């Protein structure tokens, strides 16, 4: 299955692009995708535990199943005043 990964702020820098398409085995979830991304883009590893993850616009925690064609967004924490 193919999924689209979109990254924001520091996650974009770590991923090396604002958007990537990934081919994953059917039935893969967020954990498998995260392990692969961190392996292929080591700069994501230190950010991973602080990222919020959204699947098709809905923030998810823990393991979530991914479907062909879904969008996964990597959302770093935001600070400001």
C-alpha positions in Angstrom: 0.0 0.0 0.0 1.1 3.6 -0.6 0.8 6.3 2.0 1.6 10.0 1.9 3.7 11.5 4.7 3.6 15.2 5.2 5.9 17.0 7.7 5.9 20.4 9.3 8.6 22.6 10.9 11.5 20.7 12.3 10.1 17.4 11.0 10.4 18.8 7.5 14.1 19.4 8.1 14.6 15.9 9.5 12.7 14.2 6.7 14.5 16.2 4.1 11.2 17.2 2.4 7.8 18.5 3.3 6.2 15.4 1.7 7.1 11.8 0.8 5.2 8.9 -0.5 6.0 5.5 1.1 5.2 2.0 0.0 4.4 -0.2 3.0 3.2 -3.8 3.5 -0.6 -4.1 3.7 -1.8 -3.8 7.3 1.1 -1.7 8.5 0.5 0.7 11.3 2.0 3.9 12.7 4.6 2.0 14.7 6.0 0.2 11.6 5.9 3.4 9.6 7.7 5.3 12.4 10.4 2.7 12.7 11.0 2.8 8.9 11.1 6.6 8.8 13.5 6.8 11.7 15.8 4.2 10.1 15.7 5.9 6.7 15.9 9.5 8.1 17.9 9.3 11.4 17.3 13.0 12.1 13.7 12.1 12.9 14.7 9.7 15.7 15.3 12.4 18.4 12.0 14.1 17.4 9.8 11.0 17.2 8.7 10.8 20.9 7.6 14.5 20.8 5.7 14.4 17.5 1.9 14.3 17.2 0.7 12.1 14.4 -2.4 12.7 12.4 -3.9 10.2 10.0 -6.2 11.7 7.4 -6.5 14.9 9.6 -7.3 13.1 12.9 -4.6 13.1 15.6 -3.9 9.5 16.7 -2.0 8.0 19.6 -0.5 4.6 19.9 -0.9 2.1 17.2 -3.3 3.0 14.4 -3.9 0.9 11.2 -3.1 2.7 8.0 -5.0 2.3 4.7 -3.8 2.6 1.2 -3.8 6.2 0.1 -4.0 7.7 3.6 -2.1 10.8 4.7 0.1 10.8 7.8 1.1 14.2 9.2 4.2 14.7 11.4 3.4 17.5 13.8 6.2 18.8 16.0 5.3 20.6 19.3 4.5 24.3 18.9 5.7 27.0 21.2 5.0 30.7 21.2 3.8 33.6 23.1 
